[in-house]
Amino acid sequence: MHAAICHLRRGGDNVLCGQSKPLGEIEDFFWRVEFQQRGSPHIHALLWIKDAPDVLKLSESEEGRAELAAFVDRSISVLSKSLQSLETCPCNTCTTQREEKVDILAVRPPDYGTNEWGCDLSHLVQRVQQHICYTGTACRKKSSESRFGYPKPLQSHTEIEAETASDGTPSLTVKLKREVLTINNYSPLLLSSWRANVDIQLIGNAYGAAEYAGAYVSKAEPDTVRFRKVIAGAFKRSDLNLPHYAILKRIANAALSIREVSAQEAIYILLRELPLHGKSRTVTKVKVLRHNLRCYRVERKDLQNIVRIADVAGPKTRIEPIESAYMARPNDTLFNTMSFPQLISLGRTGRMFGTSSKNEGPR
């Protein structure tokens, strides 16, 4: 498990954000680790690509849709060479086809574009990108059809269909060029280095990002109805005269009593080597009320002298450090027109799966 965590962390920093840039230069990102049914972790992520085309603008014309389809074909693929030429492609990592032991820590993917790279990608696609679902499994719980739409229809070329909803909201349907019915979306360059299942989707606007975040990134806990009943019961049994922190503690204990944590999730939490979520931008709270209306946290030892502290602490002593930095900004053209939120937003982004936030600045 420790090796898997290290592989994941280095994969994000050195593959997605590395020199090859398989999806393009990533400007911003947000990701979250999810554990389903006590299984292995997988990551939901939103990636903002630098110089990506304006999807909605290009969808307005036939030439724009053709340009957008070309961009999609460069980034996303569902083609599979594996089903056609696996017999002619030797697999150097399969245990059934190698003559000697291979050190998996020393094995590197073949060079991009070579015949060995194509053969390696073919075996990799067949092994990790094939969608296989059976009756009674998660994708066919309520009907005989797969809820993910597999097997998907064949497509000779990528098509972009633009539609307008009843409320005027534009929507796009991307039909990828497809030669195999059951191959999941992937990037060839990314898959050859990541070497694990990936699923890539195109999001064209802020609404699509919000929809994806609501459907996948911020999934609710399983068995939500039971969870609500336990929380409501713990609240009813609590004495309302107790301090707020005591009531919250009882509710939290009740929630933990029904929260199922897998062994892998427990290791993630205990090792603290990889957080369960990450983002390129930090959030900084800015106090905008007048100084005499602001709330301040007072240490318990100072509670008896609260009146004296309030009298002594005038507006100047209540100024936050970031406010002092804004008032002391250089007197030039750049900073004279810069607002307070703009100054706060300046900063450097952190590493994608790095654990240190020393280089992160507020955004």
C-alpha positions as CSV (number, residue, x, y, z in Angstrom):
1,M,0.0,0.0,0.0
2,H,2.9,2.3,0.8
3,A,4.3,1.7,-2.7
4,A,0.9,2.4,-4.3
5,I,0.6,5.8,-2.5
6,C,4.1,6.8,-3.6
7,H,3.3,5.7,-7.2
8,L,0.1,7.8,-7.2
9,R,1.8,10.9,-5.8
10,R,4.7,10.7,-8.2
11,G,2.4,9.9,-11.1
12,G,0.5,13.1,-10.6
13,D,3.5,15.3,-10.2
14,N,5.8,13.6,-12.8
15,V,3.3,12.3,-15.4
16,L,0.3,14.7,-15.5
17,C,2.4,17.7,-14.7
18,G,5.7,16.4,-16.1
19,Q,7.6,17.4,-19.2
20,S,5.6,15.3,-21.6
21,K,2.3,17.0,-20.6
22,P,0.1,14.2,-22.0
23,L,-3.1,16.4,-21.7
24,G,-1.4,19.7,-22.1
25,E,-0.1,22.2,-19.5
26,I,-2.4,22.0,-16.4
27,E,-3.1,25.5,-15.0
28,D,-5.4,24.5,-12.2
29,F,-6.7,21.2,-10.7
30,F,-8.9,19.8,-8.1
31,W,-8.9,16.1,-7.1
32,R,-10.5,13.8,-4.5
33,V,-9.8,10.2,-3.5
34,E,-12.9,8.0,-3.2
35,F,-13.2,4.5,-1.7
36,Q,-16.2,2.5,-3.0
37,Q,-17.5,-0.5,-1.1
38,R,-14.3,-0.9,0.9
39,G,-12.3,-1.3,-2.4
40,S,-9.2,0.3,-3.8
41,P,-9.0,4.1,-4.0
42,H,-9.6,5.9,-7.2
43,I,-9.4,9.6,-8.0
44,H,-12.0,12.1,-9.4
45,A,-10.3,15.1,-10.8
46,L,-11.0,18.4,-12.6
47,L,-8.2,19.7,-14.8
48,W,-8.0,23.1,-16.4
49,I,-5.8,22.9,-19.5
50,K,-3.9,26.0,-20.7
51,D,-4.8,27.4,-24.1
52,A,-7.7,24.9,-24.4
53,P,-10.2,25.9,-27.1
54,D,-13.4,27.8,-26.2
55,V,-15.8,24.9,-26.5
56,L,-19.0,26.9,-26.7
57,K,-17.7,29.4,-29.2
58,L,-16.3,26.7,-31.5
59,S,-19.6,24.8,-31.4
60,E,-21.4,27.7,-33.1
61,S,-20.0,26.9,-36.5
62,E,-19.2,23.9,-38.7
63,E,-15.5,24.8,-38.9
64,G,-15.4,25.3,-35.2
65,R,-16.9,21.9,-34.5
66,A,-14.3,20.3,-36.8
67,E,-11.5,22.1,-34.9
68,L,-13.0,21.0,-31.6
69,A,-13.2,17.4,-32.9
70,A,-9.6,17.5,-33.8
71,F,-8.7,18.7,-30.3
72,V,-10.7,15.9,-28.8
73,D,-9.0,13.3,-31.0
74,R,-5.6,14.6,-29.9
75,S,-6.5,14.2,-26.2
76,I,-9.0,11.4,-25.9
77,S,-9.0,8.0,-27.7
78,V,-11.1,4.9,-27.6
79,L,-9.3,3.1,-30.4
80,S,-7.8,-0.3,-29.7
81,K,-5.0,-1.9,-31.5
82,S,-5.1,-4.8,-29.0
83,L,-8.0,-6.7,-30.5
84,Q,-6.5,-6.7,-34.0
85,S,-2.8,-7.4,-33.6
86,L,-2.2,-8.8,-30.1
87,E,-0.9,-12.0,-31.7
88,T,2.0,-10.1,-33.3
89,C,2.8,-8.0,-30.3
90,P,5.0,-9.6,-27.6
91,C,4.2,-8.6,-24.0
92,N,7.4,-8.1,-22.0
93,T,5.7,-7.7,-18.6
94,C,3.1,-10.6,-18.7
95,T,4.2,-13.5,-16.5
96,T,3.0,-16.0,-19.2
97,Q,5.2,-14.5,-21.9
98,R,8.5,-13.7,-20.3
99,E,11.4,-16.0,-19.8
100,E,13.1,-14.4,-16.8
101,K,12.0,-12.4,-13.8
102,V,11.5,-8.6,-14.3
103,D,12.1,-6.0,-11.7
104,I,8.9,-4.0,-11.8
105,L,10.6,-1.0,-10.2
106,A,13.2,-0.8,-12.9
107,V,10.9,-1.4,-15.9
108,R,10.1,1.7,-18.0
109,P,7.6,2.1,-20.8
110,P,9.1,1.9,-24.3
111,D,9.9,5.1,-26.1
112,Y,6.9,7.0,-27.5
113,G,6.0,6.2,-31.1
114,T,8.1,3.0,-31.5
115,N,6.7,-0.3,-32.4
116,E,7.4,-1.6,-28.9
117,W,5.4,1.4,-27.5
118,G,2.4,0.5,-29.7
119,C,2.5,-3.2,-28.6
120,D,2.8,-2.2,-24.9
121,L,-0.1,0.2,-25.2
122,S,-2.2,-2.5,-26.9
123,H,-1.8,-5.0,-24.1
124,L,-2.3,-2.2,-21.6
125,V,-5.6,-1.1,-23.2
126,Q,-6.9,-4.7,-23.2
127,R,-5.9,-5.2,-19.6
128,V,-7.1,-2.0,-17.9
129,Q,-9.4,-0.1,-20.4
130,Q,-11.9,-2.9,-21.3
131,H,-15.3,-2.4,-19.7
132,I,-16.7,-5.8,-18.6
133,C,-20.0,-5.9,-16.8
134,Y,-22.1,-8.9,-15.8
135,T,-25.8,-9.2,-14.7
136,G,-26.0,-8.5,-11.0
137,T,-22.9,-6.3,-10.9
138,A,-22.8,-2.6,-10.0
139,C,-23.6,-1.4,-13.5
140,R,-26.6,-3.7,-14.0
141,K,-28.3,-3.7,-10.6
142,K,-31.7,-2.5,-11.7
143,S,-32.0,-3.5,-15.3
144,S,-30.4,-5.8,-17.9
145,E,-28.7,-2.8,-19.6
146,S,-25.5,-1.3,-18.4
147,R,-26.0,2.1,-16.7
148,F,-22.8,3.3,-18.3
149,G,-24.1,2.7,-21.8
150,Y,-21.9,-0.3,-22.8
151,P,-21.6,-1.7,-25.3
152,K,-21.4,1.7,-27.1
153,P,-22.1,2.1,-30.8
154,L,-19.3,2.2,-33.3
155,Q,-18.3,5.6,-34.8
156,S,-16.2,6.2,-37.9
157,H,-15.2,9.7,-36.8
158,T,-15.6,12.1,-33.9
159,E,-18.7,14.2,-34.0
160,I,-19.7,17.3,-32.0
161,E,-23.4,17.9,-31.7
162,A,-24.6,21.3,-30.3
163,E,-28.0,21.6,-28.8
164,T,-29.9,24.3,-26.8
165,A,-32.0,23.4,-23.8
166,S,-35.4,24.8,-23.1
167,D,-33.9,27.4,-20.7
168,G,-31.5,28.5,-23.4
169,T,-28.5,26.7,-21.9
170,P,-26.2,25.3,-24.6
171,S,-25.1,21.7,-24.4
172,L,-22.7,19.6,-26.4
173,T,-22.7,15.9,-27.1
174,V,-19.4,14.4,-28.1
175,K,-19.4,11.1,-30.0
176,L,-15.9,9.8,-30.1
177,K,-14.4,7.8,-33.0
178,R,-14.8,4.2,-31.8
179,E,-13.7,0.9,-33.3
180,V,-14.3,-1.3,-30.3
181,L,-17.6,-1.5,-28.3
182,T,-16.2,-1.8,-24.8
183,I,-13.1,0.4,-24.6
184,N,-13.2,3.2,-22.1
185,N,-11.9,6.8,-22.9
186,Y,-8.2,7.2,-22.5
187,S,-5.2,9.2,-23.6
188,P,-2.5,7.0,-25.2
189,L,0.4,9.0,-24.0
190,L,-1.1,9.3,-20.5
191,L,-2.1,5.6,-20.3
192,S,1.4,4.4,-21.3
193,S,3.0,6.2,-18.4
194,W,0.2,6.0,-15.8
195,R,-0.4,2.3,-16.5
196,A,-3.7,2.2,-14.7
197,N,-7.3,2.7,-15.7
198,V,-8.3,6.2,-16.7
199,D,-11.5,7.8,-17.9
200,I,-11.2,11.2,-19.6
201,Q,-14.2,13.5,-20.4
202,L,-14.4,16.9,-22.0
203,I,-16.1,19.7,-19.9
204,G,-16.8,22.8,-21.8
205,N,-18.0,25.4,-19.3
206,A,-18.5,26.1,-15.6
207,Y,-21.9,24.5,-15.5
208,G,-20.4,21.2,-16.7
209,A,-17.7,21.4,-14.1
210,A,-20.3,22.0,-11.4
211,E,-22.4,19.1,-12.6
212,Y,-19.4,16.7,-12.6
213,A,-18.4,17.9,-9.1
214,G,-21.9,17.4,-7.8
215,A,-22.3,13.9,-9.4
216,Y,-18.8,12.4,-8.7
217,V,-16.4,14.6,-6.8
218,S,-18.7,15.3,-3.8
219,K,-20.6,12.0,-3.5
220,A,-22.7,11.5,-0.4
221,E,-22.0,8.8,2.0
222,P,-23.7,5.4,1.3
223,D,-26.9,4.6,3.1
224,T,-27.8,8.3,3.5
225,V,-31.3,7.5,5.0
226,R,-29.8,5.5,7.8
227,F,-27.1,8.1,8.4
228,R,-29.8,10.8,8.8
229,K,-31.8,8.8,11.2
230,V,-28.8,8.1,13.4
231,I,-27.8,11.8,13.4
232,A,-31.4,12.9,14.2
233,G,-31.6,10.4,17.0
234,A,-28.4,11.5,18.6
235,F,-29.5,15.1,18.5
236,K,-32.9,14.3,20.1
237,R,-31.2,12.4,23.0
238,S,-28.8,15.3,23.7
239,D,-29.6,17.7,26.5
240,L,-30.0,21.1,24.8
241,N,-28.6,22.8,27.9
242,L,-25.2,21.2,27.2
243,P,-22.5,23.3,25.5
244,H,-22.5,23.3,21.8
245,Y,-19.2,21.4,21.6
246,A,-20.6,18.6,23.8
247,I,-23.6,18.2,21.5
248,L,-21.5,18.2,18.4
249,K,-19.2,15.6,20.0
250,R,-22.1,13.2,20.6
251,I,-23.4,13.7,17.1
252,A,-19.9,13.0,15.7
253,N,-19.6,9.8,17.8
254,A,-22.9,8.6,16.5
255,A,-21.9,9.3,12.9
256,L,-18.6,7.4,13.4
257,S,-20.5,4.4,14.7
258,I,-22.1,3.7,11.3
259,R,-19.2,4.9,9.1
260,E,-17.5,2.0,7.4
261,V,-13.8,2.6,6.8
262,S,-11.9,0.2,4.7
263,A,-8.4,-1.0,5.5
264,Q,-6.9,0.9,2.6
265,E,-8.7,4.1,3.6
266,A,-7.5,3.7,7.2
267,I,-3.9,3.3,5.9
268,Y,-4.3,6.5,3.8
269,I,-5.4,8.4,6.9
270,L,-2.9,6.9,9.3
271,L,0.2,7.2,7.1
272,R,-0.7,10.8,6.2
273,E,1.5,10.5,3.0
274,L,-1.3,11.4,0.6
275,P,-4.2,13.6,1.5
276,L,-7.7,12.6,0.4
277,H,-8.2,15.7,-1.6
278,G,-6.1,18.5,-3.2
279,K,-6.3,21.6,-5.2
280,S,-4.1,24.1,-6.9
281,R,-5.7,27.1,-5.2
282,T,-6.1,27.7,-1.5
283,V,-9.0,29.7,0.0
284,T,-8.3,32.7,2.1
285,K,-11.1,34.3,4.2
286,V,-11.1,38.1,4.1
287,K,-12.7,40.2,6.8
288,V,-14.7,42.9,5.1
289,L,-16.7,44.3,8.1
290,R,-15.7,47.5,9.8
291,H,-13.2,46.9,12.6
292,N,-15.7,47.8,15.4
293,L,-18.1,45.1,14.0
294,R,-15.6,42.3,13.6
295,C,-15.6,39.2,15.8
296,Y,-12.3,38.1,17.3
297,R,-11.2,34.9,19.1
298,V,-10.1,35.5,22.6
299,E,-8.0,33.0,24.6
300,R,-9.6,31.6,27.7
301,K,-7.0,33.2,30.0
302,D,-8.1,36.7,28.7
303,L,-11.8,36.3,29.2
304,Q,-11.8,38.1,32.5
305,N,-10.1,41.1,31.0
306,I,-12.2,41.2,27.8
307,V,-13.6,44.7,28.6
308,R,-10.1,46.1,29.1
309,I,-8.8,44.4,25.9
310,A,-11.8,45.8,23.9
311,D,-11.1,49.3,25.1
312,V,-7.3,49.1,24.4
313,A,-7.6,47.3,21.1
314,G,-8.5,50.1,18.8
315,P,-8.9,49.9,15.0
316,K,-5.2,50.1,14.3
317,T,-4.4,47.1,16.6
318,R,-7.1,45.0,15.0
319,I,-5.6,45.3,11.4
320,E,-4.8,41.9,9.9
321,P,-1.3,41.2,8.5
322,I,-2.6,41.0,5.0
323,E,-4.3,44.3,5.4
324,S,-1.0,45.9,6.5
325,A,0.7,44.4,3.5
326,Y,-2.0,45.9,1.2
327,M,-1.6,49.4,2.8
328,A,2.2,49.2,2.5
329,R,2.1,48.1,-1.2
330,P,4.5,49.9,-3.6
331,N,3.4,53.2,-5.0
332,D,3.5,52.4,-8.8
333,T,1.1,51.8,-11.7
334,L,0.7,48.1,-11.1
335,F,-0.2,48.3,-7.4
336,N,-2.2,51.6,-7.5
337,T,-5.0,50.0,-9.5
338,M,-4.8,46.7,-7.6
339,S,-7.7,45.9,-5.3
340,F,-7.4,44.1,-2.0
341,P,-8.8,40.7,-3.3
342,Q,-6.4,40.9,-6.3
343,L,-3.4,41.3,-3.9
344,I,-4.6,38.3,-1.9
345,S,-5.0,36.2,-5.0
346,L,-1.4,36.5,-5.9
347,G,0.6,33.4,-5.1
348,R,2.2,30.2,-6.4
349,T,0.3,27.0,-6.9
350,G,1.3,23.8,-5.1
351,R,2.2,20.4,-6.5
352,M,-0.6,18.2,-7.7
353,F,-0.2,15.3,-5.2
354,G,2.5,16.8,-3.0
355,T,2.1,16.7,0.7
356,S,3.9,19.9,1.5
357,S,2.1,23.2,1.2
358,K,5.0,25.5,1.9
359,N,5.1,26.8,-1.7
360,E,1.4,27.3,-1.9
361,G,0.1,30.8,-1.8
362,P,-3.4,32.1,-1.4
363,R,-5.3,32.3,-4.7
